[in-house]
Amino acid sequence: MCGIVGYIGTHKARPILINGLKKLEYRGYDSAGIATIENNNIVCIKNKGRVKELENIDKVNSLGGTIGIAHTRWATHGKPSSTNAHPHLDNSKTFAVVHNGIIENYSELRKFLTDAGYSFLSQTDTEVIPNLIHYYYLKEDEKNTDKLACAVRKATLDLKGSYAISVLCSLEPDKIIVARKDSPLVIGVNDTEKYIASDIPAILEYTNNIYILNDGDLAKLTTDSITFYDNDFKIITKVPEVITWDAKAADKNGYEDFMLKEVYEQPTAIRETIGIRLSHGKKCDFSDINISKEYLSNISSIYIIACGTAMHAGLAVKPIFERLVSVPVIVDIASEFRYREPLINEKTLIICISQSGETADTIAALKNAKAMGCKTIAISNVIGSSITREADFTIYTHAGPEIAVASTKAYTSQITILSLLAIYFAEVLGLEENEMLQNLKNEILELPSKVSIALENTDIIKAFAKRIYKEKDLFFIGRGTDYAAALEASLKLKEISYIHSDAYQSGELKHGPIALIEDDVTVVGIITDRRLVEKSVSNLQEVITRGAKTLVVTNQNIDEKLFTNIVRIPQVHPLLSPVVSIIPLQLLSYYVAKEKGLDVDKPRNLAKSVTVE
Ligand code: M6R
């Protein structure tokens, strides 16, 4: 949930590190720090607050080293403060470490080190790492030419939990050592420059030749070389991946916020995600995953496991899988699934969805399911992310980097790819002549243009946002897939505008929640299923009768006179409708947050990828 950047090369490290931190701020933003080596000394500057504040410190501006590491933090152990910010130094100030992840046995290690004479300044779990490295460094044979890498490896062997670390040492000022376990870390290269990052967008403007470290990997970087070591400290060869994301994709590109840019990128994200998987008159192509007719005919259920918005994408596609594959689909929250004893076995297909591919709960759930004999498919947006290495098969969405904490284009891309997968399964099962399947395929190909149309209709949304931004509570209601979209709309509003909201199945209102409806309460209704129009309209009339003001998002033929605020969206098959109906509601949460003057991209208490429990 924090961000790491590192650099070693021929240029000044400071601007590259600060620039990288700014790109990573979405991963954590309560404090930041930087360390470089100058005249064989580590110069380390840390500050509570945003990267901008760190950048404005005079001492930071005068940093001249060509090697350095930097960090932006989202506090786990110890409150946000300059002392708790990274980099952390050992007692002798010889080693500087930035760390993402959580060291679960840090109390034990603190005790061990305290008994050995070390002391601690911060409340963090991280501070044990530089001191452990120092401890092992002193024990290395003087003649060992790989002292630093060896000491780092020995220190990491003592760590329980997750880590991605970068290490500077003033006694070996020409090197950076990096290592990872259960937390992402990549190295970018071009000619004599080497870049380190916890997330590819931080370094994409310098290079797209990226080495992705695996769990247990350690690397030693100098200006001339990189040496990779595996878990057993054996030297290994790695081949860089060529990342096709455009560096501009990690910029705002003229938009006021990343979230708004990403909302408007949805037609492209969906088109790219459909990619070569489907074209007119053809069958869906998922030949890269090895799922046979025999296997599919024998499964007894599908579990879709994820967190947050990704879980809402799972809820949105449950009906299409059930309709087309004819097995029960259970959508489960990863943090719950991992601590239950779910009724799963080799006849259960597991689909885990994670935009970042780094969500700790989702990865743990996938590992549990795999251990119980299930086949696992990961849906992710990030090439080489941790979940992709754990799953039996990976299917990528191609939404491009999603920077804003609030997930938007990942959600619609996830629903798109999963709907295609459901159709593919039906085709594998021999239902390719089914008329509904043909309709759905045609409709999927039309989703990018329908989303574009939905994005044009912003006037009512902006005006409604102005009316409601001071409210304390809101309700979203819908039936079927409209309820799935309502849940996502409610989450979006909560996370970026800090307004409490709940989502209900429209038919459930009268079983309790309607007691909360009184004069001027806001209820947003979604109506996209022709079969349910009358019932949904009645549910909304029930709340209007009790004084509620309403906003209705619909593609049905609903009488203008019934509602004051109607947002019209294009017609779309109800099984796919969340892809289109969520668009005005993403914009509603965005404009409400803007009216409140909030930082849309970096909402309080949240981080983009949740790599801790
Ligand atoms: O990277 P993931 O898709 O695994 O992330 C899951 C959730 O943490 C994420 O969707 C979260 O709910 C977003 N902030 C929602 O906008």
Residues whose N, C-alpha, C, O or C-beta is under 5 A from the ligand:
A	BS01	M6R	C307 G308 T309 A310 I353 S354 Q355 S356 G357 T359 V405 A406 S407 K608 V610
